Amino acid sequence: MRLFSLLLRVLILVAGAVIGLGLFLFAVIAFVGFLLVSLLRGRRPNLQFRVNKNPWAQHRPPAADVVDVEAREISEVNDAASLPPPQQR
């Protein structure tokens, strides 16, 4: 019974390794094929991946109204004595 259990574990391990290696080789071949097709067509491959940092966040529609704000300049204060001293940690 121990021999059967050991052989079954080894068989499952080998099968998992073969499936994983097969998927890896498929991904490499697909990548090389995509790259070659892109280069033969004369286009640079677009290999940028966008990752949504929060996929559960609601998507807001773009703002429809643009508000024009009147801007004014503020004079800079060059008096270092009026600033509070930095806090030391």
PyMOL Python script that loads the backbone (N, CA, C, O; Angstrom):
from pymol import cmd

cmd.read_pdbstr("""\
ATOM      1  N   MET A   1       0.825  -1.199   0.000  1.00  0.00           N
ATOM      2  CA  MET A   1       0.000   0.000   0.000  1.00  0.00           C
ATOM      3  C   MET A   1       0.868   1.261   0.000  1.00  0.00           C
ATOM      4  O   MET A   1       0.516   2.249  -0.644  1.00  0.00           O
ATOM      5  N   ARG A   2       1.985   1.237   0.707  1.00  0.00           N
ATOM      6  CA  ARG A   2       2.875   2.398   0.751  1.00  0.00           C
ATOM      7  C   ARG A   2       3.512   2.633  -0.614  1.00  0.00           C
ATOM      8  O   ARG A   2       3.705   3.773  -1.036  1.00  0.00           O
ATOM      9  N   LEU A   3       3.835   1.530  -1.302  1.00  0.00           N
ATOM     10  CA  LEU A   3       4.439   1.648  -2.624  1.00  0.00           C
ATOM     11  C   LEU A   3       3.440   2.264  -3.608  1.00  0.00           C
ATOM     12  O   LEU A   3       3.814   3.110  -4.421  1.00  0.00           O
ATOM     13  N   PHE A   4       2.186   1.849  -3.540  1.00  0.00           N
ATOM     14  CA  PHE A   4       1.149   2.390  -4.399  1.00  0.00           C
ATOM     15  C   PHE A   4       0.953   3.889  -4.133  1.00  0.00           C
ATOM     16  O   PHE A   4       0.820   4.673  -5.073  1.00  0.00           O
ATOM     17  N   SER A   5       0.934   4.279  -2.871  1.00  0.00           N
ATOM     18  CA  SER A   5       0.763   5.688  -2.500  1.00  0.00           C
ATOM     19  C   SER A   5       1.947   6.514  -3.004  1.00  0.00           C
ATOM     20  O   SER A   5       1.758   7.619  -3.514  1.00  0.00           O
ATOM     21  N   LEU A   6       3.150   5.993  -2.868  1.00  0.00           N
ATOM     22  CA  LEU A   6       4.342   6.700  -3.328  1.00  0.00           C
ATOM     23  C   LEU A   6       4.317   6.850  -4.854  1.00  0.00           C
ATOM     24  O   LEU A   6       4.609   7.924  -5.382  1.00  0.00           O
ATOM     25  N   LEU A   7       3.970   5.776  -5.550  1.00  0.00           N
ATOM     26  CA  LEU A   7       3.909   5.842  -7.010  1.00  0.00           C
ATOM     27  C   LEU A   7       2.834   6.816  -7.487  1.00  0.00           C
ATOM     28  O   LEU A   7       3.033   7.520  -8.477  1.00  0.00           O
ATOM     29  N   LEU A   8       1.705   6.860  -6.794  1.00  0.00           N
ATOM     30  CA  LEU A   8       0.642   7.787  -7.153  1.00  0.00           C
ATOM     31  C   LEU A   8       1.088   9.232  -6.957  1.00  0.00           C
ATOM     32  O   LEU A   8       0.794  10.088  -7.792  1.00  0.00           O
ATOM     33  N   ARG A   9       1.791   9.513  -5.867  1.00  0.00           N
ATOM     34  CA  ARG A   9       2.300  10.873  -5.625  1.00  0.00           C
ATOM     35  C   ARG A   9       3.314  11.274  -6.686  1.00  0.00           C
ATOM     36  O   ARG A   9       3.281  12.400  -7.182  1.00  0.00           O
ATOM     37  N   VAL A  10       4.211  10.366  -7.037  1.00  0.00           N
ATOM     38  CA  VAL A  10       5.221  10.662  -8.053  1.00  0.00           C
ATOM     39  C   VAL A  10       4.543  10.892  -9.405  1.00  0.00           C
ATOM     40  O   VAL A  10       4.927  11.796 -10.147  1.00  0.00           O
ATOM     41  N   LEU A  11       3.543  10.083  -9.724  1.00  0.00           N
ATOM     42  CA  LEU A  11       2.824  10.244 -10.979  1.00  0.00           C
ATOM     43  C   LEU A  11       2.119  11.593 -11.044  1.00  0.00           C
ATOM     44  O   LEU A  11       2.154  12.257 -12.080  1.00  0.00           O
ATOM     45  N   ILE A  12       1.486  12.003  -9.964  1.00  0.00           N
ATOM     46  CA  ILE A  12       0.799  13.308  -9.929  1.00  0.00           C
ATOM     47  C   ILE A  12       1.814  14.443 -10.041  1.00  0.00           C
ATOM     48  O   ILE A  12       1.557  15.438 -10.719  1.00  0.00           O
ATOM     49  N   LEU A  13       2.955  14.305  -9.388  1.00  0.00           N
ATOM     50  CA  LEU A  13       3.995  15.325  -9.453  1.00  0.00           C
ATOM     51  C   LEU A  13       4.539  15.447 -10.876  1.00  0.00           C
ATOM     52  O   LEU A  13       4.709  16.558 -11.380  1.00  0.00           O
ATOM     53  N   VAL A  14       4.808  14.333 -11.515  1.00  0.00           N
ATOM     54  CA  VAL A  14       5.327  14.356 -12.881  1.00  0.00           C
ATOM     55  C   VAL A  14       4.275  14.921 -13.842  1.00  0.00           C
ATOM     56  O   VAL A  14       4.611  15.700 -14.734  1.00  0.00           O
ATOM     57  N   ALA A  15       3.017  14.539 -13.668  1.00  0.00           N
ATOM     58  CA  ALA A  15       1.955  15.056 -14.530  1.00  0.00           C
ATOM     59  C   ALA A  15       1.815  16.576 -14.368  1.00  0.00           C
ATOM     60  O   ALA A  15       1.645  17.289 -15.357  1.00  0.00           O
ATOM     61  N   GLY A  16       1.886  17.065 -13.147  1.00  0.00           N
ATOM     62  CA  GLY A  16       1.813  18.511 -12.910  1.00  0.00           C
ATOM     63  C   GLY A  16       2.988  19.245 -13.524  1.00  0.00           C
ATOM     64  O   GLY A  16       2.825  20.328 -14.086  1.00  0.00           O
ATOM     65  N   ALA A  17       4.180  18.655 -13.419  1.00  0.00           N
ATOM     66  CA  ALA A  17       5.364  19.277 -14.010  1.00  0.00           C
ATOM     67  C   ALA A  17       5.251  19.320 -15.529  1.00  0.00           C
ATOM     68  O   ALA A  17       5.611  20.321 -16.148  1.00  0.00           O
ATOM     69  N   VAL A  18       4.755  18.245 -16.134  1.00  0.00           N
ATOM     70  CA  VAL A  18       4.603  18.204 -17.590  1.00  0.00           C
ATOM     71  C   VAL A  18       3.565  19.233 -18.046  1.00  0.00           C
ATOM     72  O   VAL A  18       3.784  19.926 -19.039  1.00  0.00           O
ATOM     73  N   ILE A  19       2.455  19.339 -17.344  1.00  0.00           N
ATOM     74  CA  ILE A  19       1.428  20.320 -17.701  1.00  0.00           C
ATOM     75  C   ILE A  19       1.970  21.744 -17.536  1.00  0.00           C
ATOM     76  O   ILE A  19       1.755  22.593 -18.401  1.00  0.00           O
ATOM     77  N   GLY A  20       2.663  22.003 -16.444  1.00  0.00           N
ATOM     78  CA  GLY A  20       3.231  23.336 -16.227  1.00  0.00           C
ATOM     79  C   GLY A  20       4.262  23.694 -17.279  1.00  0.00           C
ATOM     80  O   GLY A  20       4.269  24.818 -17.781  1.00  0.00           O
ATOM     81  N   LEU A  21       5.133  22.752 -17.622  1.00  0.00           N
ATOM     82  CA  LEU A  21       6.141  23.004 -18.650  1.00  0.00           C
ATOM     83  C   LEU A  21       5.482  23.213 -20.011  1.00  0.00           C
ATOM     84  O   LEU A  21       5.916  24.055 -20.798  1.00  0.00           O
ATOM     85  N   GLY A  22       4.438  22.443 -20.279  1.00  0.00           N
ATOM     86  CA  GLY A  22       3.718  22.611 -21.538  1.00  0.00           C
ATOM     87  C   GLY A  22       3.076  23.982 -21.648  1.00  0.00           C
ATOM     88  O   GLY A  22       3.144  24.607 -22.706  1.00  0.00           O
ATOM     89  N   LEU A  23       2.454  24.463 -20.580  1.00  0.00           N
ATOM     90  CA  LEU A  23       1.850  25.797 -20.594  1.00  0.00           C
ATOM     91  C   LEU A  23       2.904  26.893 -20.748  1.00  0.00           C
ATOM     92  O   LEU A  23       2.685  27.892 -21.433  1.00  0.00           O
ATOM     93  N   PHE A  24       4.044  26.688 -20.102  1.00  0.00           N
ATOM     94  CA  PHE A  24       5.129  27.657 -20.226  1.00  0.00           C
ATOM     95  C   PHE A  24       5.642  27.707 -21.666  1.00  0.00           C
ATOM     96  O   PHE A  24       5.846  28.791 -22.214  1.00  0.00           O
ATOM     97  N   LEU A  25       5.850  26.548 -22.275  1.00  0.00           N
ATOM     98  CA  LEU A  25       6.320  26.516 -23.658  1.00  0.00           C
ATOM     99  C   LEU A  25       5.280  27.125 -24.605  1.00  0.00           C
ATOM    100  O   LEU A  25       5.640  27.824 -25.553  1.00  0.00           O
ATOM    101  N   PHE A  26       4.009  26.864 -24.356  1.00  0.00           N
ATOM    102  CA  PHE A  26       2.951  27.467 -25.165  1.00  0.00           C
ATOM    103  C   PHE A  26       3.012  28.986 -25.071  1.00  0.00           C
ATOM    104  O   PHE A  26       2.872  29.674 -26.082  1.00  0.00           O
ATOM    105  N   ALA A  27       3.219  29.516 -23.869  1.00  0.00           N
ATOM    106  CA  ALA A  27       3.288  30.968 -23.690  1.00  0.00           C
ATOM    107  C   ALA A  27       4.503  31.549 -24.410  1.00  0.00           C
ATOM    108  O   ALA A  27       4.407  32.610 -25.028  1.00  0.00           O
ATOM    109  N   VAL A  28       5.635  30.869 -24.337  1.00  0.00           N
ATOM    110  CA  VAL A  28       6.845  31.364 -25.011  1.00  0.00           C
ATOM    111  C   VAL A  28       6.652  31.344 -26.520  1.00  0.00           C
ATOM    112  O   VAL A  28       7.008  32.307 -27.200  1.00  0.00           O
ATOM    113  N   ILE A  29       6.092  30.261 -27.054  1.00  0.00           N
ATOM    114  CA  ILE A  29       5.872  30.163 -28.501  1.00  0.00           C
ATOM    115  C   ILE A  29       4.855  31.214 -28.958  1.00  0.00           C
ATOM    116  O   ILE A  29       5.028  31.819 -30.016  1.00  0.00           O
ATOM    117  N   ALA A  30       3.804  31.436 -28.174  1.00  0.00           N
ATOM    118  CA  ALA A  30       2.813  32.454 -28.534  1.00  0.00           C
ATOM    119  C   ALA A  30       3.449  33.844 -28.520  1.00  0.00           C
ATOM    120  O   ALA A  30       3.156  34.663 -29.391  1.00  0.00           O
ATOM    121  N   PHE A  31       4.305  34.117 -27.554  1.00  0.00           N
ATOM    122  CA  PHE A  31       4.976  35.415 -27.472  1.00  0.00           C
ATOM    123  C   PHE A  31       5.886  35.628 -28.671  1.00  0.00           C
ATOM    124  O   PHE A  31       5.873  36.698 -29.280  1.00  0.00           O
ATOM    125  N   VAL A  32       6.679  34.610 -29.015  1.00  0.00           N
ATOM    126  CA  VAL A  32       7.588  34.731 -30.157  1.00  0.00           C
ATOM    127  C   VAL A  32       6.783  34.881 -31.453  1.00  0.00           C
ATOM    128  O   VAL A  32       7.150  35.671 -32.322  1.00  0.00           O
ATOM    129  N   GLY A  33       5.702  34.131 -31.581  1.00  0.00           N
ATOM    130  CA  GLY A  33       4.860  34.263 -32.769  1.00  0.00           C
ATOM    131  C   GLY A  33       4.255  35.654 -32.887  1.00  0.00           C
ATOM    132  O   GLY A  33       4.239  36.239 -33.970  1.00  0.00           O
ATOM    133  N   PHE A  34       3.760  36.183 -31.778  1.00  0.00           N
ATOM    134  CA  PHE A  34       3.201  37.535 -31.765  1.00  0.00           C
ATOM    135  C   PHE A  34       4.260  38.560 -32.140  1.00  0.00           C
ATOM    136  O   PHE A  34       3.987  39.506 -32.880  1.00  0.00           O
ATOM    137  N   LEU A  35       5.465  38.369 -31.628  1.00  0.00           N
ATOM    138  CA  LEU A  35       6.558  39.287 -31.916  1.00  0.00           C
ATOM    139  C   LEU A  35       6.938  39.230 -33.392  1.00  0.00           C
ATOM    140  O   LEU A  35       7.133  40.270 -34.021  1.00  0.00           O
ATOM    141  N   LEU A  36       7.046  38.027 -33.949  1.00  0.00           N
ATOM    142  CA  LEU A  36       7.404  37.891 -35.359  1.00  0.00           C
ATOM    143  C   LEU A  36       6.331  38.460 -36.281  1.00  0.00           C
ATOM    144  O   LEU A  36       6.654  39.127 -37.264  1.00  0.00           O
ATOM    145  N   VAL A  37       5.072  38.206 -35.981  1.00  0.00           N
ATOM    146  CA  VAL A  37       3.989  38.749 -36.805  1.00  0.00           C
ATOM    147  C   VAL A  37       3.997  40.267 -36.748  1.00  0.00           C
ATOM    148  O   VAL A  37       3.786  40.924 -37.767  1.00  0.00           O
ATOM    149  N   SER A  38       4.234  40.826 -35.590  1.00  0.00           N
ATOM    150  CA  SER A  38       4.275  42.284 -35.459  1.00  0.00           C
ATOM    151  C   SER A  38       5.448  42.874 -36.231  1.00  0.00           C
ATOM    152  O   SER A  38       5.319  43.920 -36.867  1.00  0.00           O
ATOM    153  N   LEU A  39       6.591  42.201 -36.170  1.00  0.00           N
ATOM    154  CA  LEU A  39       7.761  42.718 -36.881  1.00  0.00           C
ATOM    155  C   LEU A  39       7.611  42.561 -38.388  1.00  0.00           C
ATOM    156  O   LEU A  39       8.051  43.435 -39.134  1.00  0.00           O
ATOM    157  N   LEU A  40       7.005  41.480 -38.857  1.00  0.00           N
ATOM    158  CA  LEU A  40       6.813  41.288 -40.289  1.00  0.00           C
ATOM    159  C   LEU A  40       5.791  42.272 -40.865  1.00  0.00           C
ATOM    160  O   LEU A  40       5.882  42.649 -42.033  1.00  0.00           O
ATOM    161  N   ARG A  41       4.841  42.678 -40.067  1.00  0.00           N
ATOM    162  CA  ARG A  41       3.844  43.648 -40.515  1.00  0.00           C
ATOM    163  C   ARG A  41       4.378  45.074 -40.461  1.00  0.00           C
ATOM    164  O   ARG A  41       3.736  45.995 -40.966  1.00  0.00           O
ATOM    165  N   GLY A  42       5.542  45.264 -39.857  1.00  0.00           N
ATOM    166  CA  GLY A  42       6.142  46.597 -39.803  1.00  0.00           C
ATOM    167  C   GLY A  42       5.633  47.446 -38.662  1.00  0.00           C
ATOM    168  O   GLY A  42       5.836  48.660 -38.665  1.00  0.00           O
ATOM    169  N   ARG A  43       4.983  46.851 -37.695  1.00  0.00           N
ATOM    170  CA  ARG A  43       4.477  47.600 -36.552  1.00  0.00           C
ATOM    171  C   ARG A  43       5.227  47.164 -35.304  1.00  0.00           C
ATOM    172  O   ARG A  43       5.567  45.994 -35.133  1.00  0.00           O
ATOM    173  N   ARG A  44       5.469  48.122 -34.453  1.00  0.00           N
ATOM    174  CA  ARG A  44       6.098  47.775 -33.182  1.00  0.00           C
ATOM    175  C   ARG A  44       5.076  47.078 -32.301  1.00  0.00           C
ATOM    176  O   ARG A  44       3.921  47.499 -32.234  1.00  0.00           O
ATOM    177  N   PRO A  45       5.491  46.015 -31.626  1.00  0.00           N
ATOM    178  CA  PRO A  45       4.532  45.325 -30.757  1.00  0.00           C
ATOM    179  C   PRO A  45       4.190  46.176 -29.546  1.00  0.00           C
ATOM    180  O   PRO A  45       5.072  46.764 -28.920  1.00  0.00           O
ATOM    181  N   ASN A  46       2.910  46.238 -29.221  1.00  0.00           N
ATOM    182  CA  ASN A  46       2.451  46.975 -28.052  1.00  0.00           C
ATOM    183  C   ASN A  46       2.385  45.992 -26.892  1.00  0.00           C
ATOM    184  O   ASN A  46       1.419  45.239 -26.768  1.00  0.00           O
ATOM    185  N   LEU A  47       3.393  45.997 -26.055  1.00  0.00           N
ATOM    186  CA  LEU A  47       3.494  45.036 -24.968  1.00  0.00           C
ATOM    187  C   LEU A  47       3.223  45.677 -23.615  1.00  0.00           C
ATOM    188  O   LEU A  47       3.742  45.222 -22.595  1.00  0.00           O
ATOM    189  N   GLN A  48       2.420  46.722 -23.600  1.00  0.00           N
ATOM    190  CA  GLN A  48       2.084  47.368 -22.331  1.00  0.00           C
ATOM    191  C   GLN A  48       0.841  46.716 -21.757  1.00  0.00           C
ATOM    192  O   GLN A  48      -0.150  46.501 -22.456  1.00  0.00           O
ATOM    193  N   PHE A  49       0.912  46.412 -20.489  1.00  0.00           N
ATOM    194  CA  PHE A  49      -0.222  45.816 -19.800  1.00  0.00           C
ATOM    195  C   PHE A  49      -0.745  46.804 -18.776  1.00  0.00           C
ATOM    196  O   PHE A  49       0.021  47.362 -17.990  1.00  0.00           O
ATOM    197  N   ARG A  50      -2.034  47.016 -18.789  1.00  0.00           N
ATOM    198  CA  ARG A  50      -2.644  47.927 -17.822  1.00  0.00           C
ATOM    199  C   ARG A  50      -3.259  47.106 -16.712  1.00  0.00           C
ATOM    200  O   ARG A  50      -4.014  46.166 -16.960  1.00  0.00           O
ATOM    201  N   VAL A  51      -2.934  47.466 -15.503  1.00  0.00           N
ATOM    202  CA  VAL A  51      -3.461  46.755 -14.343  1.00  0.00           C
ATOM    203  C   VAL A  51      -4.332  47.730 -13.563  1.00  0.00           C
ATOM    204  O   VAL A  51      -3.880  48.806 -13.173  1.00  0.00           O
ATOM    205  N   ASN A  52      -5.577  47.346 -13.342  1.00  0.00           N
ATOM    206  CA  ASN A  52      -6.477  48.164 -12.545  1.00  0.00           C
ATOM    207  C   ASN A  52      -6.138  47.932 -11.081  1.00  0.00           C
ATOM    208  O   ASN A  52      -6.267  46.813 -10.584  1.00  0.00           O
ATOM    209  N   LYS A  53      -5.708  48.976 -10.391  1.00  0.00           N
ATOM    210  CA  LYS A  53      -5.282  48.809  -9.004  1.00  0.00           C
ATOM    211  C   LYS A  53      -6.436  48.426  -8.086  1.00  0.00           C
ATOM    212  O   LYS A  53      -6.236  47.715  -7.101  1.00  0.00           O
ATOM    213  N   ASN A  54      -7.624  48.885  -8.396  1.00  0.00           N
ATOM    214  CA  ASN A  54      -8.783  48.539  -7.588  1.00  0.00           C
ATOM    215  C   ASN A  54      -9.905  48.108  -8.536  1.00  0.00           C
ATOM    216  O   ASN A  54     -10.699  48.943  -8.970  1.00  0.00           O
ATOM    217  N   PRO A  55      -9.976  46.829  -8.856  1.00  0.00           N
ATOM    218  CA  PRO A  55     -10.982  46.405  -9.834  1.00  0.00           C
ATOM    219  C   PRO A  55     -12.406  46.515  -9.323  1.00  0.00           C
ATOM    220  O   PRO A  55     -13.339  46.465 -10.124  1.00  0.00           O
ATOM    221  N   TRP A  56     -12.610  46.662  -8.034  1.00  0.00           N
ATOM    222  CA  TRP A  56     -13.958  46.749  -7.486  1.00  0.00           C
ATOM    223  C   TRP A  56     -14.459  48.182  -7.389  1.00  0.00           C
ATOM    224  O   TRP A  56     -15.615  48.416  -7.039  1.00  0.00           O
ATOM    225  N   ALA A  57     -13.598  49.135  -7.696  1.00  0.00           N
ATOM    226  CA  ALA A  57     -14.011  50.541  -7.627  1.00  0.00           C
ATOM    227  C   ALA A  57     -14.978  50.838  -8.766  1.00  0.00           C
ATOM    228  O   ALA A  57     -14.856  50.291  -9.862  1.00  0.00           O
ATOM    229  N   GLN A  58     -15.927  51.700  -8.493  1.00  0.00           N
ATOM    230  CA  GLN A  58     -16.887  52.070  -9.517  1.00  0.00           C
ATOM    231  C   GLN A  58     -16.215  52.997 -10.530  1.00  0.00           C
ATOM    232  O   GLN A  58     -15.420  53.863 -10.167  1.00  0.00           O
ATOM    233  N   HIS A  59     -16.544  52.801 -11.783  1.00  0.00           N
ATOM    234  CA  HIS A  59     -15.985  53.641 -12.832  1.00  0.00           C
ATOM    235  C   HIS A  59     -16.839  54.897 -12.955  1.00  0.00           C
ATOM    236  O   HIS A  59     -18.043  54.832 -13.201  1.00  0.00           O
ATOM    237  N   ARG A  60     -16.189  56.034 -12.779  1.00  0.00           N
ATOM    238  CA  ARG A  60     -16.897  57.297 -12.871  1.00  0.00           C
ATOM    239  C   ARG A  60     -16.863  57.798 -14.309  1.00  0.00           C
ATOM    240  O   ARG A  60     -15.841  57.672 -14.983  1.00  0.00           O
ATOM    241  N   PRO A  61     -17.952  58.357 -14.778  1.00  0.00           N
ATOM    242  CA  PRO A  61     -17.920  58.953 -16.129  1.00  0.00           C
ATOM    243  C   PRO A  61     -17.067  60.217 -16.102  1.00  0.00           C
ATOM    244  O   PRO A  61     -16.944  60.855 -15.057  1.00  0.00           O
ATOM    245  N   PRO A  62     -16.482  60.585 -17.228  1.00  0.00           N
ATOM    246  CA  PRO A  62     -15.656  61.802 -17.241  1.00  0.00           C
ATOM    247  C   PRO A  62     -16.509  63.034 -16.971  1.00  0.00           C
ATOM    248  O   PRO A  62     -17.701  63.079 -17.276  1.00  0.00           O
ATOM    249  N   ALA A  63     -15.858  64.022 -16.394  1.00  0.00           N
ATOM    250  CA  ALA A  63     -16.564  65.263 -16.050  1.00  0.00           C
ATOM    251  C   ALA A  63     -17.014  65.959 -17.329  1.00  0.00           C
ATOM    252  O   ALA A  63     -16.245  66.096 -18.280  1.00  0.00           O
ATOM    253  N   ALA A  64     -18.260  66.392 -17.338  1.00  0.00           N
ATOM    254  CA  ALA A  64     -18.822  67.016 -18.533  1.00  0.00           C
ATOM    255  C   ALA A  64     -18.587  68.527 -18.538  1.00  0.00           C
ATOM    256  O   ALA A  64     -18.431  69.127 -19.602  1.00  0.00           O
ATOM    257  N   ASP A  65     -18.562  69.133 -17.370  1.00  0.00           N
ATOM    258  CA  ASP A  65     -18.433  70.583 -17.288  1.00  0.00           C
ATOM    259  C   ASP A  65     -16.989  70.965 -16.994  1.00  0.00           C
ATOM    260  O   ASP A  65     -16.333  70.360 -16.147  1.00  0.00           O
ATOM    261  N   VAL A  66     -16.509  71.973 -17.703  1.00  0.00           N
ATOM    262  CA  VAL A  66     -15.185  72.524 -17.454  1.00  0.00           C
ATOM    263  C   VAL A  66     -15.389  73.916 -16.887  1.00  0.00           C
ATOM    264  O   VAL A  66     -16.069  74.748 -17.488  1.00  0.00           O
ATOM    265  N   VAL A  67     -14.800  74.163 -15.732  1.00  0.00           N
ATOM    266  CA  VAL A  67     -14.978  75.446 -15.062  1.00  0.00           C
ATOM    267  C   VAL A  67     -13.717  76.266 -15.252  1.00  0.00           C
ATOM    268  O   VAL A  67     -12.612  75.792 -14.986  1.00  0.00           O
ATOM    269  N   ASP A  68     -13.884  77.503 -15.716  1.00  0.00           N
ATOM    270  CA  ASP A  68     -12.758  78.410 -15.890  1.00  0.00           C
ATOM    271  C   ASP A  68     -12.587  79.200 -14.597  1.00  0.00           C
ATOM    272  O   ASP A  68     -13.519  79.846 -14.119  1.00  0.00           O
ATOM    273  N   VAL A  69     -11.395  79.135 -14.049  1.00  0.00           N
ATOM    274  CA  VAL A  69     -11.125  79.791 -12.773  1.00  0.00           C
ATOM    275  C   VAL A  69     -10.151  80.928 -13.014  1.00  0.00           C
ATOM    276  O   VAL A  69      -9.182  80.790 -13.760  1.00  0.00           O
ATOM    277  N   GLU A  70     -10.424  82.058 -12.367  1.00  0.00           N
ATOM    278  CA  GLU A  70      -9.512  83.191 -12.472  1.00  0.00           C
ATOM    279  C   GLU A  70      -8.334  82.958 -11.521  1.00  0.00           C
ATOM    280  O   GLU A  70      -8.523  82.755 -10.321  1.00  0.00           O
ATOM    281  N   ALA A  71      -7.131  82.989 -12.066  1.00  0.00           N
ATOM    282  CA  ALA A  71      -5.933  82.740 -11.264  1.00  0.00           C
ATOM    283  C   ALA A  71      -5.249  84.060 -10.961  1.00  0.00           C
ATOM    284  O   ALA A  71      -5.298  85.000 -11.755  1.00  0.00           O
ATOM    285  N   ARG A  72      -4.611  84.115  -9.806  1.00  0.00           N
ATOM    286  CA  ARG A  72      -3.846  85.303  -9.456  1.00  0.00           C
ATOM    287  C   ARG A  72      -2.552  84.860  -8.784  1.00  0.00           C
ATOM    288  O   ARG A  72      -2.502  83.820  -8.129  1.00  0.00           O
ATOM    289  N   GLU A  73      -1.524  85.655  -8.955  1.00  0.00           N
ATOM    290  CA  GLU A  73      -0.222  85.322  -8.408  1.00  0.00           C
ATOM    291  C   GLU A  73      -0.132  85.781  -6.963  1.00  0.00           C
ATOM    292  O   GLU A  73      -0.691  86.808  -6.578  1.00  0.00           O
ATOM    293  N   ILE A  74       0.581  84.998  -6.178  1.00  0.00           N
ATOM    294  CA  ILE A  74       0.820  85.332  -4.777  1.00  0.00           C
ATOM    295  C   ILE A  74       2.300  85.606  -4.633  1.00  0.00           C
ATOM    296  O   ILE A  74       3.133  84.815  -5.073  1.00  0.00           O
ATOM    297  N   SER A  75       2.624  86.729  -4.016  1.00  0.00           N
ATOM    298  CA  SER A  75       4.035  87.082  -3.870  1.00  0.00           C
ATOM    299  C   SER A  75       4.700  86.118  -2.884  1.00  0.00           C
ATOM    300  O   SER A  75       4.108  85.712  -1.884  1.00  0.00           O
ATOM    301  N   GLU A  76       5.942  85.769  -3.199  1.00  0.00           N
ATOM    302  CA  GLU A  76       6.671  84.832  -2.349  1.00  0.00           C
ATOM    303  C   GLU A  76       7.219  85.559  -1.124  1.00  0.00           C
ATOM    304  O   GLU A  76       7.582  86.733  -1.189  1.00  0.00           O
ATOM    305  N   VAL A  77       7.270  84.850  -0.032  1.00  0.00           N
ATOM    306  CA  VAL A  77       7.817  85.397   1.200  1.00  0.00           C
ATOM    307  C   VAL A  77       9.247  84.905   1.319  1.00  0.00           C
ATOM    308  O   VAL A  77       9.485  83.701   1.412  1.00  0.00           O
ATOM    309  N   ASN A  78      10.203  85.828   1.316  1.00  0.00           N
ATOM    310  CA  ASN A  78      11.614  85.463   1.400  1.00  0.00           C
ATOM    311  C   ASN A  78      12.153  85.613   2.814  1.00  0.00           C
ATOM    312  O   ASN A  78      13.356  85.476   3.037  1.00  0.00           O
ATOM    313  N   ASP A  79      11.295  85.886   3.747  1.00  0.00           N
ATOM    314  CA  ASP A  79      11.721  86.088   5.123  1.00  0.00           C
ATOM    315  C   ASP A  79      11.800  84.722   5.817  1.00  0.00           C
ATOM    316  O   ASP A  79      10.772  84.153   6.184  1.00  0.00           O
ATOM    317  N   ALA A  80      13.006  84.203   5.995  1.00  0.00           N
ATOM    318  CA  ALA A  80      13.196  82.883   6.597  1.00  0.00           C
ATOM    319  C   ALA A  80      12.881  82.902   8.090  1.00  0.00           C
ATOM    320  O   ALA A  80      12.580  81.856   8.664  1.00  0.00           O
ATOM    321  N   ALA A  81      12.944  84.066   8.729  1.00  0.00           N
ATOM    322  CA  ALA A  81      12.678  84.139  10.162  1.00  0.00           C
ATOM    323  C   ALA A  81      11.202  83.917  10.464  1.00  0.00           C
ATOM    324  O   ALA A  81      10.869  83.524  11.582  1.00  0.00           O
ATOM    325  N   SER A  82      10.317  84.150   9.519  1.00  0.00           N
ATOM    326  CA  SER A  82       8.895  83.995   9.790  1.00  0.00           C
ATOM    327  C   SER A  82       8.445  82.536   9.674  1.00  0.00           C
ATOM    328  O   SER A  82       7.336  82.199  10.087  1.00  0.00           O
ATOM    329  N   LEU A  83       9.292  81.673   9.119  1.00  0.00           N
ATOM    330  CA  LEU A  83       8.933  80.265   8.995  1.00  0.00           C
ATOM    331  C   LEU A  83       9.212  79.524  10.301  1.00  0.00           C
ATOM    332  O   LEU A  83      10.209  79.806  10.966  1.00  0.00           O
ATOM    333  N   PRO A  84       8.358  78.593  10.674  1.00  0.00           N
ATOM    334  CA  PRO A  84       8.637  77.817  11.888  1.00  0.00           C
ATOM    335  C   PRO A  84       9.792  76.848  11.656  1.00  0.00           C
ATOM    336  O   PRO A  84       9.998  76.391  10.531  1.00  0.00           O
ATOM    337  N   PRO A  85      10.550  76.529  12.708  1.00  0.00           N
ATOM    338  CA  PRO A  85      11.670  75.591  12.534  1.00  0.00           C
ATOM    339  C   PRO A  85      11.164  74.185  12.188  1.00  0.00           C
ATOM    340  O   PRO A  85      10.090  73.785  12.638  1.00  0.00           O
ATOM    341  N   PRO A  86      11.931  73.438  11.393  1.00  0.00           N
ATOM    342  CA  PRO A  86      11.499  72.082  11.040  1.00  0.00           C
ATOM    343  C   PRO A  86      11.522  71.177  12.256  1.00  0.00           C
ATOM    344  O   PRO A  86      12.356  71.337  13.146  1.00  0.00           O
ATOM    345  N   GLN A  87      10.612  70.237  12.289  1.00  0.00           N
ATOM    346  CA  GLN A  87      10.545  69.314  13.427  1.00  0.00           C
ATOM    347  C   GLN A  87      11.543  68.188  13.220  1.00  0.00           C
ATOM    348  O   GLN A  87      11.667  67.629  12.130  1.00  0.00           O
ATOM    349  N   GLN A  88      12.246  67.875  14.288  1.00  0.00           N
ATOM    350  CA  GLN A  88      13.225  66.785  14.208  1.00  0.00           C
ATOM    351  C   GLN A  88      12.584  65.519  14.767  1.00  0.00           C
ATOM    352  O   GLN A  88      11.829  65.554  15.739  1.00  0.00           O
ATOM    353  N   ARG A  89      12.902  64.430  14.139  1.00  0.00           N
ATOM    354  CA  ARG A  89      12.345  63.146  14.579  1.00  0.00           C
ATOM    355  C   ARG A  89      13.273  62.454  15.531  1.00  0.00           C
ATOM    356  O   ARG A  89      12.968  61.360  16.005  1.00  0.00           O
TER     357      ARG A  89
END
""", "prot")
cmd.dss("prot")
cmd.show_as("cartoon", "prot")
cmd.util.cbc("prot")
cmd.orient("prot")
